[in-house]
């Protein structure tokens, strides 16, 4: 079956082969987040507030109005002795999409499986609610399916994908699940979603029936998880892994297969056992979503409760961690032979910058994908027949976020040995660490960091083009491990600034939770003709400066 799946071309053929592996391709999925609603007790009898499923929360994003809804009822209770005017809060999970309802009528007593195709190609089948003559039916999914335990009395339905790329609900044949009878009325409701267009939204206007007092007091984070229908290639990649996992998360590959199937907003994922980092009994899950650099706290909790919990081994504790994203600042010098160059020098420069984008997508930009200078040199040499050689200086960069006069973290593990040929190396020039400028509380001048070549990070104010050191031991740098630590508070204003370090090797190694990306905005390229000897002599090709 797996070999046939690999050779299939048409989507309908791929879906059919995946079905034999008990794999249902993922439908369009809705972006979601958790909001905190605040409500006020309106009267002495106003003790129970119901936020009904289908309440709407609108937002303007991507030049359009988007609708979010809760798919479950929520109940908030006031105490009977609470005074009128008392406020209480409740957390509500909302998902992008407009509610749609469809009605089907069975024309005769069914003797076989009965199928109804949903008309909306953007149906999020994870939000389907199906009832027959007012009785709610339960979906049977591949991971909880035990076909031999179902009887003619079980009110269930199955979900498939039709040849029209739309969800199909399938009712039983009176052996495996109850069959439909003549004139049975089937009511189907669901969210019609815009997929990834719903990601990244963080402001909403609530509309809760009968509760004009309801307002949103907090949003846990921008919406995430929205995605278009699973692609053909994704089905080919995921179906065999899903089948091998047998719907249970035992190995790290099982966790990855499960999450890729059930959570669509994944650009990169790394799963590794706690024994690899001295924490046995844990499994670490690091996800870089497509819609942001990291998952919000509420999204992590929803993934744990709605996706991982049902398949997780009891003795293993899943821990979702944030990816550590490091930018690579490249300074590339390309030496070329003018007699073989058919285009201009600027076009050759443009080819190199386009190559960096290609490398971000195809060679790095994922967990455990390291940067190799030799690969870059080979790719540059292959760009144009005029290229004689290239040399690239590389430094690693971490974004540091300050909020409320504090940093979001005070330790940064670059996990690569840093360049340090001798104590005091380049101390007069700031060593091998530098930062961009930032403002501190109560100061009109900007500040920054460098290091003294002895492992001390120095804080200085930048006054009239000169460094005035404020704290010569504001932090520590470990040249062997690549760990930098900020030891003292320095009251930065809200901002994001960069810290750059120069590594010992021209190759940068990525570990389990690291993602490397070439910084396209800060990297530079200079093409030099091979006969421009004076210019070549003046260009410093060393990694040390």
SEGU-155147 format. One record per residue (C-alpha): x, y, z. Coordinates in steps of 0.2 Angstrom, whole numbers, padded with zeros to 4 digits, m for minus. Last residue first. Layout:
BEGIN
x; y; z
X; Y; Z
...
This chain:
BEGIN
x; y; z
0184; 0206; 0066
0189; 0188; 0070
0182; 0179; 0055
0196; 0185; 0044
0193; 0190; 0026
0198; 0208; 0029
0196; 0217; 0012
0211; 0229; 0009
0221; 0216; 0000
0207; 0212; m0011
0204; 0230; m0016
0223; 0232; m0020
0222; 0216; m0031
0207; 0221; m0041
0213; 0208; m0054
0201; 0195; m0048
0186; 0206; m0049
0177; 0208; m0032
0159; 0204; m0028
0153; 0210; m0011
0139; 0202; m0002
0130; 0207; 0014
0120; 0200; 0028
0109; 0211; 0039
0092; 0210; 0031
0093; 0192; 0024
0098; 0185; 0041
0102; 0167; 0037
0091; 0156; 0048
0096; 0143; 0060
0084; 0133; 0071
0089; 0126; 0087
0079; 0114; 0099
0088; 0098; 0094
0105; 0105; 0091
0111; 0116; 0076
0129; 0117; 0072
0137; 0132; 0064
0151; 0129; 0052
0165; 0143; 0050
0171; 0137; 0067
0176; 0147; 0082
0160; 0156; 0082
0158; 0175; 0082
0145; 0182; 0093
0130; 0194; 0089
0117; 0201; 0102
0102; 0209; 0094
0089; 0221; 0101
0070; 0220; 0104
0062; 0234; 0113
0053; 0239; 0129
0065; 0250; 0139
0080; 0242; 0146
0082; 0243; 0165
0100; 0237; 0167
0098; 0222; 0179
0113; 0212; 0182
0120; 0195; 0178
0117; 0193; 0159
0123; 0176; 0154
0131; 0170; 0138
0134; 0152; 0134
0144; 0147; 0119
0150; 0131; 0127
0169; 0134; 0125
0169; 0153; 0125
0159; 0155; 0140
0153; 0173; 0141
0148; 0181; 0158
0138; 0197; 0162
0137; 0215; 0167
0155; 0214; 0172
0163; 0230; 0165
0147; 0240; 0170
0145; 0258; 0164
0158; 0259; 0151
0158; 0275; 0140
0160; 0269; 0122
0162; 0284; 0110
0152; 0291; 0095
0146; 0306; 0105
0140; 0295; 0119
0137; 0276; 0117
0133; 0270; 0135
0142; 0254; 0140
0138; 0237; 0147
0153; 0224; 0147
0152; 0205; 0146
0166; 0197; 0155
0174; 0181; 0148
0192; 0187; 0148
0192; 0194; 0130
0184; 0210; 0136
0166; 0209; 0130
0153; 0220; 0121
0136; 0227; 0126
0125; 0242; 0121
0118; 0258; 0127
0108; 0273; 0119
0109; 0291; 0126
0094; 0300; 0133
0094; 0290; 0149
0081; 0287; 0163
0077; 0269; 0159
0088; 0262; 0146
0088; 0263; 0127
0095; 0251; 0115
0110; 0249; 0103
0114; 0233; 0093
0125; 0221; 0102
0143; 0215; 0101
0153; 0199; 0106
0169; 0194; 0099
0180; 0206; 0108
0174; 0224; 0110
0188; 0233; 0100
0200; 0236; 0114
0197; 0219; 0120
0202; 0211; 0103
0208; 0195; 0112
0211; 0198; 0130
0215; 0180; 0133
0220; 0171; 0117
0213; 0162; 0102
0194; 0165; 0107
0182; 0161; 0093
0166; 0154; 0101
0162; 0135; 0103
0144; 0132; 0097
0129; 0129; 0108
0123; 0147; 0107
0115; 0145; 0124
0107; 0162; 0129
0104; 0165; 0147
0095; 0181; 0154
0077; 0178; 0147
0062; 0189; 0143
0073; 0204; 0148
0067; 0216; 0161
0062; 0235; 0161
0044; 0231; 0158
0048; 0221; 0142
0065; 0218; 0134
0067; 0205; 0120
0084; 0199; 0115
0085; 0192; 0097
0100; 0181; 0095
0114; 0182; 0082
0128; 0171; 0076
0142; 0177; 0066
0148; 0171; 0049
0163; 0177; 0038
0161; 0170; 0020
0175; 0168; 0007
0172; 0165; m0011
0181; 0158; m0026
0183; 0160; m0045
0165; 0164; m0050
0164; 0168; m0069
0155; 0152; m0073
0140; 0158; m0062
0130; 0151; m0048
0139; 0135; m0046
0153; 0143; m0036
0141; 0151; m0025
0133; 0134; m0021
0150; 0126; m0018
0155; 0140; m0006
0138; 0139; 0003
0140; 0120; 0005
0158; 0122; 0012
0152; 0135; 0024
0140; 0122; 0032
0125; 0128; 0042
0117; 0115; 0052
0099; 0107; 0050
0095; 0100; 0067
0078; 0109; 0068
0073; 0117; 0052
0079; 0134; 0043
0094; 0126; 0035
0096; 0117; 0019
0081; 0120; 0008
0071; 0135; 0014
0085; 0145; 0021
0097; 0139; 0008
0085; 0146; m0006
0084; 0163; 0003
0103; 0164; 0004
0104; 0159; m0015
0094; 0175; m0019
0107; 0185; m0010
0120; 0177; m0020
0111; 0179; m0037
0109; 0198; m0032
0128; 0200; m0030
0130; 0193; m0047
0117; 0205; m0054
0127; 0219; m0046
0143; 0214; m0054
0135; 0215; m0072
0131; 0200; m0083
0141; 0189; m0095
0155; 0187; m0083
0169; 0176; m0090
0181; 0190; m0094
0177; 0198; m0077
0184; 0183; m0068
0176; 0183; m0051
0180; 0184; m0032
0165; 0183; m0021
0166; 0191; m0003
0152; 0186; 0009
0148; 0194; 0025
0135; 0182; 0033
0124; 0186; 0049
0116; 0170; 0054
0101; 0172; 0064
0097; 0160; 0079
0080; 0154; 0084
0078; 0144; 0100
0062; 0134; 0098
0049; 0135; 0112
0046; 0120; 0123
0032; 0108; 0124
0034; 0095; 0138
0026; 0078; 0137
0027; 0067; 0153
0029; 0048; 0149
0023; 0035; 0161
0005; 0037; 0155
0009; 0034; 0136
0001; 0048; 0126
m0012; 0045; 0113
m0027; 0053; 0121
m0017; 0066; 0130
m0007; 0072; 0115
m0020; 0080; 0104
m0034; 0089; 0114
m0026; 0091; 0131
m0008; 0094; 0126
m0011; 0103; 0110
m0024; 0114; 0120
m0011; 0118; 0133
0002; 0123; 0120
m0010; 0134; 0111
m0014; 0143; 0128
0004; 0146; 0132
0007; 0154; 0114
0017; 0144; 0101
0033; 0151; 0095
0041; 0161; 0080
0024; 0165; 0073
0012; 0159; 0059
0021; 0144; 0052
0023; 0137; 0069
0040; 0132; 0076
0037; 0117; 0087
0048; 0109; 0100
0042; 0093; 0109
0052; 0086; 0123
0048; 0069; 0130
0050; 0066; 0148
0053; 0051; 0159
0072; 0054; 0158
0079; 0071; 0161
0098; 0071; 0157
0097; 0079; 0140
0096; 0064; 0129
0086; 0054; 0142
0072; 0067; 0140
0068; 0060; 0123
0068; 0070; 0107
0054; 0078; 0096
0059; 0092; 0084
0046; 0101; 0073
0046; 0113; 0059
0034; 0124; 0050
0019; 0117; 0060
0002; 0125; 0060
m0008; 0110; 0055
m0010; 0101; 0071
m0018; 0084; 0070
m0008; 0075; 0057
0009; 0084; 0060
0006; 0081; 0078
0003; 0062; 0077
0017; 0059; 0065
0029; 0069; 0076
0024; 0060; 0092
0026; 0043; 0084
0043; 0048; 0078
0048; 0051; 0096
0043; 0034; 0100
0028; 0028; 0110
0013; 0040; 0105
m0001; 0028; 0100
m0012; 0029; 0085
m0004; 0013; 0077
0013; 0023; 0075
0017; 0013; 0059
0000; 0019; 0051
0003; 0037; 0055
0021; 0036; 0048
0014; 0028; 0032
0001; 0042; 0031
0012; 0057; 0034
0023; 0059; 0019
0011; 0054; 0006
m0003; 0064; 0014
0010; 0079; 0015
0014; 0077; m0003
m0005; 0078; m0008
m0008; 0093; 0002
m0018; 0094; 0018
m0032; 0107; 0017
m0028; 0124; 0022
m0021; 0129; 0039
m0026; 0138; 0055
m0016; 0132; 0070
m0013; 0149; 0078
m0022; 0164; 0085
m0011; 0178; 0093
m0009; 0175; 0112
m0018; 0173; 0128
m0031; 0187; 0125
m0036; 0196; 0140
m0051; 0207; 0146
m0063; 0204; 0132
m0080; 0211; 0136
m0097; 0205; 0141
m0109; 0218; 0147
m0120; 0217; 0131
m0124; 0199; 0137
m0141; 0194; 0129
m0133; 0183; 0116
m0114; 0185; 0116
m0106; 0196; 0103
m0088; 0199; 0107
m0076; 0211; 0097
m0058; 0204; 0095
m0040; 0208; 0094
m0026; 0195; 0093
m0026; 0188; 0076
m0010; 0180; 0070
m0018; 0165; 0060
m0035; 0167; 0052
m0028; 0167; 0035
m0020; 0150; 0038
m0037; 0141; 0036
m0052; 0152; 0030
m0064; 0141; 0039
m0082; 0136; 0037
m0086; 0130; 0054
m0098; 0115; 0056
m0117; 0110; 0057
m0125; 0094; 0050
m0143; 0090; 0052
m0149; 0073; 0046
m0168; 0070; 0045
m0173; 0052; 0044
m0187; 0050; 0030
m0183; 0032; 0027
m0172; 0024; 0040
m0153; 0027; 0043
m0141; 0013; 0048
m0134; 0011; 0066
m0116; 0007; 0067
m0106; m0008; 0060
m0120; m0021; 0058
m0135; m0009; 0054
m0125; m0002; 0039
m0118; 0013; 0048
m0118; 0031; 0042
m0104; 0040; 0032
m0101; 0059; 0032
m0091; 0065; 0017
m0079; 0080; 0018
m0075; 0088; 0001
m0061; 0086; m0011
m0073; 0082; m0025
m0067; 0064; m0025
m0074; 0063; m0008
m0064; 0064; 0009
m0070; 0053; 0023
m0078; 0055; 0040
m0087; 0041; 0049
m0103; 0041; 0059
m0110; 0035; 0075
m0126; 0031; 0084
m0121; 0013; 0090
m0136; 0001; 0091
m0131; m0009; 0076
m0115; m0013; 0085
m0098; m0007; 0085
m0085; m0017; 0095
m0077; m0025; 0079
m0074; m0009; 0071
m0063; m0003; 0085
m0059; 0015; 0079
m0051; 0027; 0092
m0036; 0032; 0081
m0045; 0031; 0065
m0060; 0042; 0070
m0078; 0037; 0074
m0089; 0053; 0075
m0103; 0052; 0088
m0121; 0056; 0084
m0133; 0068; 0092
m0151; 0064; 0092
m0163; 0077; 0085
m0169; 0066; 0071
m0152; 0062; 0066
m0138; 0074; 0073
m0121; 0078; 0067
m0109; 0092; 0074
m0093; 0094; 0064
m0080; 0105; 0071
m0065; 0093; 0066
m0072; 0093; 0049
m0067; 0111; 0045
m0078; 0114; 0030
m0069; 0124; 0017
m0075; 0113; 0002
m0093; 0117; 0007
m0106; 0106; 0000
m0104; 0092; 0013
m0106; 0075; 0005
m0119; 0063; 0012
m0115; 0044; 0012
m0125; 0029; 0018
m0117; 0012; 0022
m0128; m0002; 0017
m0146; m0008; 0019
m0153; 0009; 0021
m0172; 0012; 0023
m0177; 0025; 0010
m0175; 0043; 0005
m0164; 0049; 0019
m0166; 0068; 0022
m0151; 0080; 0022
m0150; 0097; 0030
m0134; 0108; 0031
m0129; 0121; 0044
m0114; 0133; 0042
m0106; 0142; 0056
m0093; 0155; 0051
m0074; 0151; 0055
m0060; 0155; 0066
m0060; 0146; 0083
m0063; 0152; 0100
m0057; 0145; 0117
m0066; 0153; 0132
m0058; 0158; 0148
m0070; 0164; 0161
m0070; 0180; 0172
m0081; 0187; 0185
m0087; 0205; 0190
m0099; 0210; 0204
m0111; 0224; 0199
m0125; 0217; 0209
m0118; 0210; 0225
m0112; 0191; 0226
m0123; 0182; 0239
m0130; 0170; 0226
m0113; 0166; 0220
m0110; 0170; 0202
m0108; 0156; 0189
m0100; 0156; 0172
m0105; 0142; 0160
m0097; 0139; 0143
m0105; 0130; 0128
m0094; 0123; 0116
m0089; 0127; 0098
m0084; 0145; 0102
m0084; 0156; 0087
m0072; 0167; 0077
m0077; 0178; 0062
m0065; 0188; 0051
m0067; 0205; 0043
m0055; 0208; 0029
m0040; 0218; 0025
m0028; 0204; 0032
m0037; 0206; 0049
m0052; 0214; 0056
m0059; 0204; 0070
m0076; 0197; 0076
m0080; 0186; 0091
m0096; 0177; 0088
m0106; 0166; 0100
m0109; 0149; 0091
m0109; 0138; 0106
m0118; 0147; 0120
m0110; 0158; 0133
m0121; 0154; 0148
m0122; 0165; 0163
m0129; 0158; 0179
m0132; 0169; 0195
m0142; 0184; 0188
m0156; 0183; 0200
m0149; 0198; 0211
m0147; 0208; 0195
m0134; 0212; 0182
m0119; 0202; 0188
m0105; 0208; 0177
m0095; 0198; 0164
m0077; 0197; 0159
m0072; 0186; 0145
m0054; 0179; 0144
m0049; 0174; 0127
m0040; 0157; 0122
m0034; 0155; 0104
m0039; 0147; 0088
m0035; 0146; 0069
m0047; 0134; 0060
m0042; 0119; 0050
m0046; 0114; 0032
m0047; 0095; 0031
m0033; 0083; 0036
m0031; 0068; 0026
m0039; 0052; 0033
m0027; 0038; 0037
m0032; 0020; 0040
m0018; 0014; 0029
m0031; 0008; 0016
m0038; 0026; 0017
m0021; 0033; 0012
m0022; 0023; m0005
m0039; 0031; m0008
m0033; 0049; m0003
m0018; 0047; m0015
m0029; 0041; m0029
m0042; 0055; m0026
m0027; 0068; m0026
m0021; 0062; m0043
m0002; 0057; m0044
0000; 0040; m0035
0017; 0033; m0035
0021; 0035; m0017
0004; 0028; m0012
0006; 0012; m0022
0023; 0009; m0012
0014; 0012; 0004
0000; 0000; 0000
